[in-house]
Amino acid sequence: MFVTERALETLIKQQIARLQDPSLECAHLIYEELKKIVFQIQIPNLNRYEVLNAKIHEVRFSFLDPKIIDYG
């Protein structure tokens, strides 16, 4: 039995809508865990160079900035 394109499109849209919230929650949890990991990274030799250490920390967090992520 063949399903019309319109019916199939409707079913697909419903399934996407059902998966959207859990997917976004999962992505948020992953993002938060990555932030924790990045925060815990320590480079002992850089502790004496406060400005450099702060800049490296800033750059690490900028890689996780959700505003710069391209969702295609």
mmCIF file as gemmi writes it, N, C-alpha and C atoms, coordinates in Angstrom:
data_model
loop_
_atom_site.group_PDB
_atom_site.id
_atom_site.type_symbol
_atom_site.label_atom_id
_atom_site.label_alt_id
_atom_site.label_comp_id
_atom_site.label_asym_id
_atom_site.label_entity_id
_atom_site.label_seq_id
_atom_site.pdbx_PDB_ins_code
_atom_site.Cartn_x
_atom_site.Cartn_y
_atom_site.Cartn_z
_atom_site.occupancy
_atom_site.B_iso_or_equiv
_atom_site.pdbx_formal_charge
_atom_site.auth_seq_id
_atom_site.auth_asym_id
_atom_site.pdbx_PDB_model_num
ATOM 1 N N . MET Axp A 1 ? 0.835 -1.171 0 1 0 ? 1 A 1
ATOM 2 C CA . MET Axp A 1 ? 0 0 0 1 0 ? 1 A 1
ATOM 3 C C . MET Axp A 1 ? 0.891 1.248 0 1 0 ? 1 A 1
ATOM 4 N N . PHE Axp A 2 ? 0.574 2.176 -0.841 1 0 ? 2 A 1
ATOM 5 C CA . PHE Axp A 2 ? 1.335 3.41 -0.953 1 0 ? 2 A 1
ATOM 6 C C . PHE Axp A 2 ? 0.663 4.515 -0.147 1 0 ? 2 A 1
ATOM 7 N N . VAL Axp A 3 ? 1.474 5.321 0.499 1 0 ? 3 A 1
ATOM 8 C CA . VAL Axp A 3 ? 0.984 6.457 1.276 1 0 ? 3 A 1
ATOM 9 C C . VAL Axp A 3 ? 1.218 7.711 0.439 1 0 ? 3 A 1
ATOM 10 N N . THR Axp A 4 ? 0.244 8.588 0.453 1 0 ? 4 A 1
ATOM 11 C CA . THR Axp A 4 ? 0.4 9.816 -0.329 1 0 ? 4 A 1
ATOM 12 C C . THR Axp A 4 ? 1.539 10.652 0.257 1 0 ? 4 A 1
ATOM 13 N N . GLU Axp A 5 ? 2.103 11.473 -0.585 1 0 ? 5 A 1
ATOM 14 C CA . GLU Axp A 5 ? 3.212 12.316 -0.161 1 0 ? 5 A 1
ATOM 15 C C . GLU Axp A 5 ? 2.79 13.261 0.952 1 0 ? 5 A 1
ATOM 16 N N . ARG Axp A 6 ? 1.599 13.779 0.862 1 0 ? 6 A 1
ATOM 17 C CA . ARG Axp A 6 ? 1.092 14.705 1.876 1 0 ? 6 A 1
ATOM 18 C C . ARG Axp A 6 ? 0.928 14.011 3.227 1 0 ? 6 A 1
ATOM 19 N N . ALA Axp A 7 ? 0.402 12.796 3.217 1 0 ? 7 A 1
ATOM 20 C CA . ALA Axp A 7 ? 0.23 12.048 4.468 1 0 ? 7 A 1
ATOM 21 C C . ALA Axp A 7 ? 1.588 11.718 5.078 1 0 ? 7 A 1
ATOM 22 N N . LEU Axp A 8 ? 2.521 11.313 4.249 1 0 ? 8 A 1
ATOM 23 C CA . LEU Axp A 8 ? 3.857 11.006 4.722 1 0 ? 8 A 1
ATOM 24 C C . LEU Axp A 8 ? 4.53 12.253 5.307 1 0 ? 8 A 1
ATOM 25 N N . GLU Axp A 9 ? 4.371 13.36 4.637 1 0 ? 9 A 1
ATOM 26 C CA . GLU Axp A 9 ? 4.937 14.623 5.12 1 0 ? 9 A 1
ATOM 27 C C . GLU Axp A 9 ? 4.35 14.993 6.481 1 0 ? 9 A 1
ATOM 28 N N . THR Axp A 10 ? 3.054 14.81 6.647 1 0 ? 10 A 1
ATOM 29 C CA . THR Axp A 10 ? 2.385 15.093 7.921 1 0 ? 10 A 1
ATOM 30 C C . THR Axp A 10 ? 2.922 14.195 9.024 1 0 ? 10 A 1
ATOM 31 N N . LEU Axp A 11 ? 3.07 12.914 8.736 1 0 ? 11 A 1
ATOM 32 C CA . LEU Axp A 11 ? 3.61 11.979 9.729 1 0 ? 11 A 1
ATOM 33 C C . LEU Axp A 11 ? 5.039 12.347 10.125 1 0 ? 11 A 1
ATOM 34 N N . ILE Axp A 12 ? 5.83 12.705 9.157 1 0 ? 12 A 1
ATOM 35 C CA . ILE Axp A 12 ? 7.222 13.072 9.429 1 0 ? 12 A 1
ATOM 36 C C . ILE Axp A 12 ? 7.276 14.334 10.292 1 0 ? 12 A 1
ATOM 37 N N . LYS Axp A 13 ? 6.46 15.323 9.971 1 0 ? 13 A 1
ATOM 38 C CA . LYS Axp A 13 ? 6.435 16.558 10.764 1 0 ? 13 A 1
ATOM 39 C C . LYS Axp A 13 ? 6.014 16.282 12.197 1 0 ? 13 A 1
ATOM 40 N N . GLN Axp A 14 ? 5.06 15.366 12.397 1 0 ? 14 A 1
ATOM 41 C CA . GLN Axp A 14 ? 4.621 15.02 13.744 1 0 ? 14 A 1
ATOM 42 C C . GLN Axp A 14 ? 5.749 14.347 14.531 1 0 ? 14 A 1
ATOM 43 N N . GLN Axp A 15 ? 6.471 13.448 13.869 1 0 ? 15 A 1
ATOM 44 C CA . GLN Axp A 15 ? 7.564 12.757 14.541 1 0 ? 15 A 1
ATOM 45 C C . GLN Axp A 15 ? 8.699 13.723 14.885 1 0 ? 15 A 1
ATOM 46 N N . ILE Axp A 16 ? 8.993 14.625 13.997 1 0 ? 16 A 1
ATOM 47 C CA . ILE Axp A 16 ? 10.033 15.622 14.264 1 0 ? 16 A 1
ATOM 48 C C . ILE Axp A 16 ? 9.626 16.488 15.453 1 0 ? 16 A 1
ATOM 49 N N . ALA Axp A 17 ? 8.37 16.889 15.495 1 0 ? 17 A 1
ATOM 50 C CA . ALA Axp A 17 ? 7.871 17.707 16.599 1 0 ? 17 A 1
ATOM 51 C C . ALA Axp A 17 ? 7.986 16.947 17.922 1 0 ? 17 A 1
ATOM 52 N N . ARG Axp A 18 ? 7.717 15.652 17.911 1 0 ? 18 A 1
ATOM 53 C CA . ARG Axp A 18 ? 7.82 14.842 19.132 1 0 ? 18 A 1
ATOM 54 C C . ARG Axp A 18 ? 9.266 14.709 19.603 1 0 ? 18 A 1
ATOM 55 N N . LEU Axp A 19 ? 10.196 14.694 18.67 1 0 ? 19 A 1
ATOM 56 C CA . LEU Axp A 19 ? 11.601 14.504 19.021 1 0 ? 19 A 1
ATOM 57 C C . LEU Axp A 19 ? 12.334 15.81 19.32 1 0 ? 19 A 1
ATOM 58 N N . GLN Axp A 20 ? 11.762 16.926 18.946 1 0 ? 20 A 1
ATOM 59 C CA . GLN Axp A 20 ? 12.462 18.2 19.068 1 0 ? 20 A 1
ATOM 60 C C . GLN Axp A 20 ? 12.818 18.542 20.517 1 0 ? 20 A 1
ATOM 61 N N . ASP Axp A 21 ? 11.87 18.505 21.437 1 0 ? 21 A 1
ATOM 62 C CA . ASP Axp A 21 ? 12.164 18.874 22.825 1 0 ? 21 A 1
ATOM 63 C C . ASP Axp A 21 ? 13.179 17.934 23.481 1 0 ? 21 A 1
ATOM 64 N N . PRO Axp A 22 ? 13.02 16.604 23.369 1 0 ? 22 A 1
ATOM 65 C CA . PRO Axp A 22 ? 14.046 15.734 23.959 1 0 ? 22 A 1
ATOM 66 C C . PRO Axp A 22 ? 15.428 15.934 23.332 1 0 ? 22 A 1
ATOM 67 N N . SER Axp A 23 ? 15.47 16.209 22.041 1 0 ? 23 A 1
ATOM 68 C CA . SER Axp A 23 ? 16.754 16.431 21.37 1 0 ? 23 A 1
ATOM 69 C C . SER Axp A 23 ? 17.414 17.708 21.865 1 0 ? 23 A 1
ATOM 70 N N . LEU Axp A 24 ? 16.638 18.76 22.009 1 0 ? 24 A 1
ATOM 71 C CA . LEU Axp A 24 ? 17.184 20.019 22.516 1 0 ? 24 A 1
ATOM 72 C C . LEU Axp A 24 ? 17.654 19.879 23.959 1 0 ? 24 A 1
ATOM 73 N N . GLU Axp A 25 ? 16.914 19.139 24.766 1 0 ? 25 A 1
ATOM 74 C CA . GLU Axp A 25 ? 17.323 18.9 26.151 1 0 ? 25 A 1
ATOM 75 C C . GLU Axp A 25 ? 18.637 18.12 26.197 1 0 ? 25 A 1
ATOM 76 N N . CYS Axp A 26 ? 18.758 17.12 25.355 1 0 ? 26 A 1
ATOM 77 C CA . CYS Axp A 26 ? 19.994 16.333 25.275 1 0 ? 26 A 1
ATOM 78 C C . CYS Axp A 26 ? 21.161 17.217 24.863 1 0 ? 26 A 1
ATOM 79 N N . ALA Axp A 27 ? 20.964 18.046 23.874 1 0 ? 27 A 1
ATOM 80 C CA . ALA Axp A 27 ? 22.022 18.951 23.419 1 0 ? 27 A 1
ATOM 81 C C . ALA Axp A 27 ? 22.419 19.918 24.536 1 0 ? 27 A 1
ATOM 82 N N . HIS Axp A 28 ? 21.442 20.397 25.289 1 0 ? 28 A 1
ATOM 83 C CA . HIS Axp A 28 ? 21.722 21.309 26.4 1 0 ? 28 A 1
ATOM 84 C C . HIS Axp A 28 ? 22.55 20.604 27.48 1 0 ? 28 A 1
ATOM 85 N N . LEU Axp A 29 ? 22.199 19.37 27.803 1 0 ? 29 A 1
ATOM 86 C CA . LEU Axp A 29 ? 22.945 18.618 28.811 1 0 ? 29 A 1
ATOM 87 C C . LEU Axp A 29 ? 24.395 18.37 28.356 1 0 ? 29 A 1
ATOM 88 N N . ILE Axp A 30 ? 24.561 18.062 27.094 1 0 ? 30 A 1
ATOM 89 C CA . ILE Axp A 30 ? 25.906 17.859 26.551 1 0 ? 30 A 1
ATOM 90 C C . ILE Axp A 30 ? 26.701 19.155 26.619 1 0 ? 30 A 1
ATOM 91 N N . TYR Axp A 31 ? 26.078 20.259 26.263 1 0 ? 31 A 1
ATOM 92 C CA . TYR Axp A 31 ? 26.73 21.568 26.31 1 0 ? 31 A 1
ATOM 93 C C . TYR Axp A 31 ? 27.188 21.896 27.737 1 0 ? 31 A 1
ATOM 94 N N . GLU Axp A 32 ? 26.316 21.66 28.71 1 0 ? 32 A 1
ATOM 95 C CA . GLU Axp A 32 ? 26.653 21.942 30.102 1 0 ? 32 A 1
ATOM 96 C C . GLU Axp A 32 ? 27.807 21.051 30.578 1 0 ? 32 A 1
ATOM 97 N N . GLU Axp A 33 ? 27.812 19.8 30.17 1 0 ? 33 A 1
ATOM 98 C CA . GLU Axp A 33 ? 28.897 18.895 30.554 1 0 ? 33 A 1
ATOM 99 C C . GLU Axp A 33 ? 30.214 19.323 29.92 1 0 ? 33 A 1
ATOM 100 N N . LEU Axp A 34 ? 30.184 19.75 28.665 1 0 ? 34 A 1
ATOM 101 C CA . LEU Axp A 34 ? 31.39 20.247 28.009 1 0 ? 34 A 1
ATOM 102 C C . LEU Axp A 34 ? 31.93 21.492 28.711 1 0 ? 34 A 1
ATOM 103 N N . LYS Axp A 35 ? 31.03 22.37 29.143 1 0 ? 35 A 1
ATOM 104 C CA . LYS Axp A 35 ? 31.464 23.558 29.878 1 0 ? 35 A 1
ATOM 105 C C . LYS Axp A 35 ? 32.168 23.158 31.169 1 0 ? 35 A 1
ATOM 106 N N . LYS Axp A 36 ? 31.632 22.164 31.873 1 0 ? 36 A 1
ATOM 107 C CA . LYS Axp A 36 ? 32.267 21.693 33.11 1 0 ? 36 A 1
ATOM 108 C C . LYS Axp A 36 ? 33.659 21.141 32.827 1 0 ? 36 A 1
ATOM 109 N N . ILE Axp A 37 ? 33.771 20.353 31.769 1 0 ? 37 A 1
ATOM 110 C CA . ILE Axp A 37 ? 35.066 19.761 31.42 1 0 ? 37 A 1
ATOM 111 C C . ILE Axp A 37 ? 36.077 20.837 31.078 1 0 ? 37 A 1
ATOM 112 N N . VAL Axp A 38 ? 35.663 21.803 30.268 1 0 ? 38 A 1
ATOM 113 C CA . VAL Axp A 38 ? 36.567 22.892 29.876 1 0 ? 38 A 1
ATOM 114 C C . VAL Axp A 38 ? 36.988 23.695 31.099 1 0 ? 38 A 1
ATOM 115 N N . PHE Axp A 39 ? 36.075 23.925 32.012 1 0 ? 39 A 1
ATOM 116 C CA . PHE Axp A 39 ? 36.385 24.69 33.213 1 0 ? 39 A 1
ATOM 117 C C . PHE Axp A 39 ? 37.424 23.964 34.08 1 0 ? 39 A 1
ATOM 118 N N . GLN Axp A 40 ? 37.376 22.632 34.079 1 0 ? 40 A 1
ATOM 119 C CA . GLN Axp A 40 ? 38.277 21.836 34.919 1 0 ? 40 A 1
ATOM 120 C C . GLN Axp A 40 ? 39.674 21.669 34.322 1 0 ? 40 A 1
ATOM 121 N N . ILE Axp A 41 ? 39.852 21.99 33.053 1 0 ? 41 A 1
ATOM 122 C CA . ILE Axp A 41 ? 41.166 21.841 32.432 1 0 ? 41 A 1
ATOM 123 C C . ILE Axp A 41 ? 42.14 22.825 33.072 1 0 ? 41 A 1
ATOM 124 N N . GLN Axp A 42 ? 43.215 22.305 33.587 1 0 ? 42 A 1
ATOM 125 C CA . GLN Axp A 42 ? 44.236 23.134 34.207 1 0 ? 42 A 1
ATOM 126 C C . GLN Axp A 42 ? 45.582 22.867 33.536 1 0 ? 42 A 1
ATOM 127 N N . ILE Axp A 43 ? 46.303 23.914 33.268 1 0 ? 43 A 1
ATOM 128 C CA . ILE Axp A 43 ? 47.656 23.8 32.724 1 0 ? 43 A 1
ATOM 129 C C . ILE Axp A 43 ? 48.576 24.425 33.772 1 0 ? 43 A 1
ATOM 130 N N . PRO Axp A 44 ? 49.153 23.583 34.637 1 0 ? 44 A 1
ATOM 131 C CA . PRO Axp A 44 ? 49.922 24.1 35.777 1 0 ? 44 A 1
ATOM 132 C C . PRO Axp A 44 ? 51.025 25.088 35.398 1 0 ? 44 A 1
ATOM 133 N N . ASN Axp A 45 ? 51.704 24.887 34.292 1 0 ? 45 A 1
ATOM 134 C CA . ASN Axp A 45 ? 52.796 25.774 33.911 1 0 ? 45 A 1
ATOM 135 C C . ASN Axp A 45 ? 52.32 27.181 33.557 1 0 ? 45 A 1
ATOM 136 N N . LEU Axp A 46 ? 51.027 27.328 33.27 1 0 ? 46 A 1
ATOM 137 C CA . LEU Axp A 46 ? 50.519 28.647 32.889 1 0 ? 46 A 1
ATOM 138 C C . LEU Axp A 46 ? 50.028 29.461 34.084 1 0 ? 46 A 1
ATOM 139 N N . ASN Axp A 47 ? 49.989 28.87 35.249 1 0 ? 47 A 1
ATOM 140 C CA . ASN Axp A 47 ? 49.483 29.591 36.423 1 0 ? 47 A 1
ATOM 141 C C . ASN Axp A 47 ? 50.295 30.845 36.728 1 0 ? 47 A 1
ATOM 142 N N . ARG Axp A 48 ? 51.556 30.855 36.37 1 0 ? 48 A 1
ATOM 143 C CA . ARG Axp A 48 ? 52.371 32.034 36.662 1 0 ? 48 A 1
ATOM 144 C C . ARG Axp A 48 ? 52.152 33.16 35.653 1 0 ? 48 A 1
ATOM 145 N N . TYR Axp A 49 ? 51.484 32.865 34.537 1 0 ? 49 A 1
ATOM 146 C CA . TYR Axp A 49 ? 51.166 33.878 33.519 1 0 ? 49 A 1
ATOM 147 C C . TYR Axp A 49 ? 49.653 34.123 33.545 1 0 ? 49 A 1
ATOM 148 N N . GLU Axp A 50 ? 49.241 34.977 34.444 1 0 ? 50 A 1
ATOM 149 C CA . GLU Axp A 50 ? 47.813 35.166 34.693 1 0 ? 50 A 1
ATOM 150 C C . GLU Axp A 50 ? 47.041 35.64 33.464 1 0 ? 50 A 1
ATOM 151 N N . VAL Axp A 51 ? 47.589 36.612 32.761 1 0 ? 51 A 1
ATOM 152 C CA . VAL Axp A 51 ? 46.891 37.17 31.595 1 0 ? 51 A 1
ATOM 153 C C . VAL Axp A 51 ? 46.768 36.115 30.491 1 0 ? 51 A 1
ATOM 154 N N . LEU Axp A 52 ? 47.854 35.407 30.224 1 0 ? 52 A 1
ATOM 155 C CA . LEU Axp A 52 ? 47.83 34.353 29.208 1 0 ? 52 A 1
ATOM 156 C C . LEU Axp A 52 ? 46.859 33.247 29.606 1 0 ? 52 A 1
ATOM 157 N N . ASN Axp A 53 ? 46.9 32.86 30.86 1 0 ? 53 A 1
ATOM 158 C CA . ASN Axp A 53 ? 46.004 31.805 31.344 1 0 ? 53 A 1
ATOM 159 C C . ASN Axp A 53 ? 44.538 32.234 31.198 1 0 ? 53 A 1
ATOM 160 N N . ALA Axp A 54 ? 44.241 33.482 31.518 1 0 ? 54 A 1
ATOM 161 C CA . ALA Axp A 54 ? 42.876 34 31.394 1 0 ? 54 A 1
ATOM 162 C C . ALA Axp A 54 ? 42.438 34.023 29.925 1 0 ? 54 A 1
ATOM 163 N N . LYS Axp A 55 ? 43.349 34.409 29.05 1 0 ? 55 A 1
ATOM 164 C CA . LYS Axp A 55 ? 43.015 34.463 27.615 1 0 ? 55 A 1
ATOM 165 C C . LYS Axp A 55 ? 42.761 33.06 27.074 1 0 ? 55 A 1
ATOM 166 N N . ILE Axp A 56 ? 43.58 32.094 27.468 1 0 ? 56 A 1
ATOM 167 C CA . ILE Axp A 56 ? 43.366 30.713 27.029 1 0 ? 56 A 1
ATOM 168 C C . ILE Axp A 56 ? 42.024 30.203 27.532 1 0 ? 56 A 1
ATOM 169 N N . HIS Axp A 57 ? 41.706 30.521 28.772 1 0 ? 57 A 1
ATOM 170 C CA . HIS Axp A 57 ? 40.408 30.132 29.337 1 0 ? 57 A 1
ATOM 171 C C . HIS Axp A 57 ? 39.263 30.757 28.528 1 0 ? 57 A 1
ATOM 172 N N . GLU Axp A 58 ? 39.42 32.021 28.184 1 0 ? 58 A 1
ATOM 173 C CA . GLU Axp A 58 ? 38.402 32.725 27.391 1 0 ? 58 A 1
ATOM 174 C C . GLU Axp A 58 ? 38.223 32.071 26.015 1 0 ? 58 A 1
ATOM 175 N N . VAL Axp A 59 ? 39.325 31.716 25.387 1 0 ? 59 A 1
ATOM 176 C CA . VAL Axp A 59 ? 39.265 31.091 24.062 1 0 ? 59 A 1
ATOM 177 C C . VAL Axp A 59 ? 38.583 29.729 24.151 1 0 ? 59 A 1
ATOM 178 N N . ARG Axp A 60 ? 38.906 28.963 25.188 1 0 ? 60 A 1
ATOM 179 C CA . ARG Axp A 60 ? 38.266 27.648 25.357 1 0 ? 60 A 1
ATOM 180 C C . ARG Axp A 60 ? 36.748 27.801 25.43 1 0 ? 60 A 1
ATOM 181 N N . PHE Axp A 61 ? 36.291 28.758 26.226 1 0 ? 61 A 1
ATOM 182 C CA . PHE Axp A 61 ? 34.848 28.948 26.349 1 0 ? 61 A 1
ATOM 183 C C . PHE Axp A 61 ? 34.225 29.509 25.069 1 0 ? 61 A 1
ATOM 184 N N . SER Axp A 62 ? 34.989 30.285 24.314 1 0 ? 62 A 1
ATOM 185 C CA . SER Axp A 62 ? 34.43 30.836 23.077 1 0 ? 62 A 1
ATOM 186 C C . SER Axp A 62 ? 34.126 29.727 22.067 1 0 ? 62 A 1
ATOM 187 N N . PHE Axp A 63 ? 34.871 28.621 22.134 1 0 ? 63 A 1
ATOM 188 C CA . PHE Axp A 63 ? 34.587 27.494 21.244 1 0 ? 63 A 1
ATOM 189 C C . PHE Axp A 63 ? 33.245 26.85 21.562 1 0 ? 63 A 1
ATOM 190 N N . LEU Axp A 64 ? 32.779 27.019 22.781 1 0 ? 64 A 1
ATOM 191 C CA . LEU Axp A 64 ? 31.493 26.439 23.175 1 0 ? 64 A 1
ATOM 192 C C . LEU Axp A 64 ? 30.345 27.435 23.105 1 0 ? 64 A 1
ATOM 193 N N . ASP Axp A 65 ? 30.622 28.64 22.65 1 0 ? 65 A 1
ATOM 194 C CA . ASP Axp A 65 ? 29.597 29.674 22.593 1 0 ? 65 A 1
ATOM 195 C C . ASP Axp A 65 ? 28.502 29.28 21.603 1 0 ? 65 A 1
ATOM 196 N N . PRO Axp A 66 ? 27.268 29.092 22.07 1 0 ? 66 A 1
ATOM 197 C CA . PRO Axp A 66 ? 26.195 28.651 21.168 1 0 ? 66 A 1
ATOM 198 C C . PRO Axp A 66 ? 25.83 29.665 20.089 1 0 ? 66 A 1
ATOM 199 N N . LYS Axp A 67 ? 26.218 30.931 20.252 1 0 ? 67 A 1
ATOM 200 C CA . LYS Axp A 67 ? 25.887 31.938 19.249 1 0 ? 67 A 1
ATOM 201 C C . LYS Axp A 67 ? 26.693 31.757 17.973 1 0 ? 67 A 1
ATOM 202 N N . ILE Axp A 68 ? 27.845 31.069 18.056 1 0 ? 68 A 1
ATOM 203 C CA . ILE Axp A 68 ? 28.674 30.927 16.875 1 0 ? 68 A 1
ATOM 204 C C . ILE Axp A 68 ? 28.501 29.567 16.188 1 0 ? 68 A 1
ATOM 205 N N . ILE Axp A 69 ? 27.601 28.742 16.718 1 0 ? 69 A 1
ATOM 206 C CA . ILE Axp A 69 ? 27.368 27.424 16.118 1 0 ? 69 A 1
ATOM 207 C C . ILE Axp A 69 ? 26.496 27.593 14.886 1 0 ? 69 A 1
ATOM 208 N N . ASP Axp A 70 ? 26.899 27.007 13.775 1 0 ? 70 A 1
ATOM 209 C CA . ASP Axp A 70 ? 26.143 27.058 12.529 1 0 ? 70 A 1
ATOM 210 C C . ASP Axp A 70 ? 25.263 25.824 12.434 1 0 ? 70 A 1
ATOM 211 N N . TYR Axp A 71 ? 23.956 26.008 12.512 1 0 ? 71 A 1
ATOM 212 C CA . TYR Axp A 71 ? 23.03 24.883 12.452 1 0 ? 71 A 1
ATOM 213 C C . TYR Axp A 71 ? 22.621 24.534 11.031 1 0 ? 71 A 1
ATOM 214 N N . GLY Axp A 72 ? 23.352 25.061 10.072 1 0 ? 72 A 1
ATOM 215 C CA . GLY Axp A 72 ? 23.156 24.688 8.688 1 0 ? 72 A 1
ATOM 216 C C . GLY Axp A 72 ? 21.989 25.343 8.061 1 0 ? 72 A 1
